[in-house]
Amino acid sequence: MREAERMESTNAFGWIGLGDIGKPMCLQLIAAGHRVHVWGRTPEKLQPALDAGATAVASPAELAAACDAVFLCVTDGDAVEEVVFGAKGVAEGARRGSIVIDHSTIHPETARLASRRLRGNGVAWVDAPVSGGAVGAKAGTLSVFLGGDDADVARVTPWLAAYARNVTHMGPVGSGEAAKSCNQAVVAASIALWAEVIAYARRAGLDPDLLVDALAGGWADSEIRRVHGHDLVAGRFRRTPTFIMLKDLDIIDDVARANKAPMPLTAAATTLYRLFVAQGRPPGGPGALMQLYEEPPAS
C-alpha cells in the first residue's frame, strides 16, 4: 500500500486465517492504517501480523467482541462453522451491528445458512471469496466476488481496497460463493488442460518452455500461463494442497446438480483431480496434475 493511500481507520477489524493468501491480505489491511486484531491456533503464523502492528486475542469470541468487522480466510465450510459457531466462536462475542466478511471459498448454501443464523443476533454477513492467489494478495490486485445486502456491501467495499483491485457485487448472500465456483471451474479446467498440453508438446518434440512463451498474447494466453506455465514445465508445484481444488470442484458438482446445470468439461477435470488424489501422489497445488503425465521409468 502506497503511503499516500494510507488511512487512519476509526474501525477495529478482526482477522482469522493467516495462511498463504490470508496473511498478505491481513498485512495489506494493516498497512492501509486499519487497527487489526488477530486470532489463530498456531502462534508463529500470527507473528508477521503482530510485527506489523496487529493485536493478538485469545479466542474468536474475544476478537469479535473487540471489533466492528471480522474477516475470515479459512480452509473450508467446516472451518467457518468452527470459528464462527463453535465454542468461543465469533457468534458468541459478536456485537450487534457488526459484520462478518468471509473470504473463504465455501458452498453458497453454507454462506446463506451462516447469514441467517447471525442475523438474529444483529450481525451481518457478506461472502467475499477472492481470486488471484498469494501473488495477487501480496500485490493488492485480488478480484473479490461479493454476496450480500446492498447496504452491507457498500459498507465493506472501501475496506477491501487495501488488497483488491476488482470488487464486484454479484447479488444477495451466497452469490459471491456461486461466482467463485464459476472462477474455480475455469481455473481447474485450465490447469488440467495446460498439464495435458505440456505433456503433449514434449511427446511431439517441442520445447514446452518455448511453447509457454510462444502462446503469450494470443487467444490461448491467460494468467494461468503467465503465473504457472514454466512451473508446470519444470515440475515446480505451488504449495496449495490439491485437495483444496477438489473441495471446490465438489461444491461445483453439488450446485450444478441442484440447478440441473450440465458441466461436462468440469466433470472431466474433476475426474483428473480425483484420480490424482486416489493414486496417493504428493500434493503441491493443482499444477501437480503434471505428475499424471510423467514418462514411465525405462525398464
C-alpha positions, 0 to 999 in steps of 0.5 A, a space after each residue: 500500500 502506497 503511503 499516500 493511500 494510507 488511512 487512519 481507520 476509526 474501525 477495529 477489524 478482526 482477522 482469522 486465517 493467516 495462511 498463504 493468501 490470508 496473511 498478505 491480505 491481513 498485512 495489506 489491511 494493516 498497512 492501509 492504517 486499519 487497527 487489526 486484531 488477530 486470532 489463530 491456533 498456531 502462534 508463529 503464523 500470527 507473528 508477521 501480523 503482530 510485527 506489523 502492528 496487529 493485536 493478538 486475542 485469545 479466542 474468536 469470541 474475544 476478537 469479535 467482541 473487540 471489533 466492528 468487522 471480522 474477516 475470515 480466510 479459512 480452509 473450508 465450510 467446516 472451518 467457518 462453522 468452527 470459528 464462527 459457531 463453535 465454542 468461543 466462536 465469533 457468534 458468541 462475542 459478536 456485537 450487534 451491528 457488526 459484520 462478518 466478511 468471509 473470504 473463504 471459498 465455501 458452498 453458497 448454501 453454507 454462506 446463506 445458512 451462516 447469514 441467517 443464523 447471525 442475523 438474529 443476533 444483529 450481525 451481518 454477513 457478506 461472502 467475499 471469496 477472492 481470486 488471484 492467489 498469494 501473488 495477487 494478495 501480496 500485490 493488492 490486485 485480488 478480484 473479490 466476488 461479493 454476496 450480500 445486502 446492498 447496504 452491507 456491501 457498500 459498507 465493506 467495499 472501501 475496506 477491501 481496497 487495501 488488497 483488491 483491485 476488482 470488487 464486484 457485487 454479484 447479488 444477495 448472500 451466497 452469490 459471491 460463493 456461486 461466482 467463485 465456483 464459476 472462477 474455480 471451474 475455469 481455473 481447474 479446467 485450465 490447469 488440467 488442460 495446460 498439464 495435458 498440453 505440456 505433456 503433449 508438446 514434449 511427446 511431439 518434440 517441442 520445447 514446452 518452455 518455448 511453447 509457454 512463451 510462444 502462446 503469450 498474447 494470443 487467444 490461448 494466453 491467460 494468467 494461468 500461463 503467465 503465473 504457472 506455465 514454466 512451473 508446470 514445465 519444470 515440475 515446480 508445484 505451488 504449495 496449495 494442497 490439491 485437495 483444496 481444488 477438489 473441495 471446490 470442484 465438489 461444491 461445483 458438482 453439488 450446485 450444478 446438480 441442484 440447478 440441473 446445470 450440465 458441466 461436462 468439461 468440469 466433470 472431466 477435470 474433476 475426474 483428473 483431480 480425483 484420480 490424482 488424489 486416489 493414486 496417493 501422489 504428493 500434493 503441491 497445488 493443482 499444477 501437480 496434475 503434471 505428475 499424471 503425465 510423467 514418462 514411465 521409468 525405462 525398464 
